[in-house]
């Protein structure tokens, strides 16, 4: 398990710089596995470095795609997979370990097509605003997967939302709920984002 200060959503990329000895040990152990993956959960309180953090019980499996070695660290590229529930945390060995169970995958229904289309329009609009402030997570024009379930999770990742909002989306129990959650959270965020962009532009216009 790898607790982080950010939420990993299914079908979205994760890039990590691993330097703590315990996590270097974990990655080394995973290299001996045919299909290496580890669980990612959000740190709700405290700091990851050194332990002692409070962790969420819902997370995502991360499948390792690539590892590059540095002088004293590793760069790991992974992609989010199944959602998981932590049933029990074990003794650290030396890294965090846990017994987990998988959550049911979300299921697509063609009736959700208009909602998916609307969510994409709103997310890209907000991501464009966030890019003006250099706060966009992804390029607003990022291509989405052709699979509607995968692209719905990718929209949740592109949306310029905070980690706790993303965690709420991670807990979605249906694809319709996920898409409606994306829309509601983005529309709540939009007025403040528009105001911040306007302030930034006004400040820029006032500079010589």
N, C-alpha and C positions, 0 to 999 in steps of 0.2 A: 504494500500500500504506500501511496505517496500523497500525503496531505499537502494541499496548496492553498494559497490565498486567492485563487481564482477557480471558477467553475469550468469543467470540461464537459462539453455537450456532445452527444453522439454525432458521428460523421463529420467532426470538425478536427482540425489539426492541433497538435500540441508540440511546442518546441521547448525543451528544458536544457538548462546548463546545470549539470550535476557535479557538485564539488565536495559535498559532505561525505566523509568516509563511509558512513552507514548506507548511504544511497549508492555510492560507488560499489559497495559490496552487493547491494540488491541487483544493480544492473549486471554486474559480473555473473551473478547466479542465473539471471534470466537469459544470458547468452548461451547457457547450456540447454535451454528449452527450445523445442522445435518451433513453437509459435509464441514468442515471448510477449507477455502483457502484464500490466499491473493496474491496481485500482487507484483512482484519483477521487478524493473527497475534499470538500471545501473546509478550510479552517474558519470556524465561526468566531473564535475568540483566541487571543494569544498569538504567539509566533511559532512558525514551523521550525526554525533553526533551534536546535537544542532540545526540542520536545516541549512537553507541558502545555500543549495547545488543546483547545476544545474543538472536536471535529464533528461534521455533519454525519448523519447515518445513511445518507443517500449519495451515491456517486456514479462514476462511469469507469468502465474498463478502458484502458489505453493500450492499443496494440503497437508495438515498436516496429517502425518501418526502417529506421536508419540510425546508426550511431557513429559519431566521429570523435576521435580521441584528441584531446589537447595535452598540454604539458602536465597539468595537474587536475584536469577535469574531463568530462564527457559532454558532448552535445547530443541530445536524444531527440529524434523526430518520431512522433507517434500520432495515432488517429483514434478518436473516441469511438467506442463500440457499444456494448450493452450497458444499460443502466443497472446499478446494483444497490442492494440494501445491506448495510453492515449488520450482521447478526451478533457478532461478538469480536471485540478487540483482544488480541493475544499479547503475550509478552514480546517485547521488541527483540529482534533476532539478527543483527542489531537494529535493523530498520523496522518500521511498523508492519505488523501482519494482522490479518483479520479473517474470520469466517464470513463469507458473503453469500447472498442468494440473488439471482437475477430478477429484474422487474419485467413484467410483460411488455413486449414491444408494442408501439403504437401502430394502429391499422388505418390504412388509407381508404377513403370512400370518395367516389367520383363526385358526390354531392358537395364535397368540400372545395371543389375547384375554384368557385368564385371567391371563397374566403381566403384561399391560398393566394390567389392573384391580388386581392386587396392587401393582404399582409405584405407581399413582396413590394408592392408600390409604396406602402408607407415606410417599410424598413429602408428601402433604397433612398427615399426622400430624406429620412432622418440621418442616414449614414452620410449623405451628401452634405447636410448641414454640419455634422460632426467633423467631416473632413476639412471644412473651412477653419475649424478650431484646432486642427491637427489632433483630433481625438477619435477618429474612426478606427475601429478594430481591423476592419478589412477595407479594401477598395470598394466604394459603393457600387461599382460595375462588375464585381466579382461574379463569374459564372456559377450557377448552381447545378447540383446534380439533376439529372433527368428523372430520378426516382423521387416521387412526391414526398415520401416519408423523410428521406435523407435531406431533401431541399428545405423541408419545414424546419428541421433542426438547424440547418445552416443559416436560415433566416434569423433564428433565435440568436445565433452566434454573431451575425453581422450587425444586428440591432445595437445601437449605442446605449446600452443599459448597464446598470450597476450589477455587482456580483450577486447581491441578494435577490434582485429581480431575475437574474439568470437562473439562480437556484430554484426560485418559484417555478420557472418554466421547466426545469429539469424534472420536477415532481408531477408534471402533467399526467393525467390518467387517460386522456384520449387525444387524438390528433386534432380534433375540433377544438378541444380545450387549449391545446398548445397554440394553435393559430389565433384563437380569440385572445389568449393571454398576451401574445406578441403584439397584437393590434392595440389592446387596451393599454398596455404599458408604454408603448411607443406614442400613442395619442396623448397620454398623460404627460410624457416627457417633452413633446413637441413645442408647446408654448414657451417653456423655459429655454429650450435650445434656440428657438427663433430669436428670443430676446438677447441671448448671449451673442449670437452671431451679429445682430444689429449693433450691439454695444461695441463689438470688436471692429466692425466696419466704421462706426462713428469715430472711434479712437484713432483708427488708421487714417481717416480723412482729415483729422485735425493735426496730424503730424506734418512737419515741413518736408 
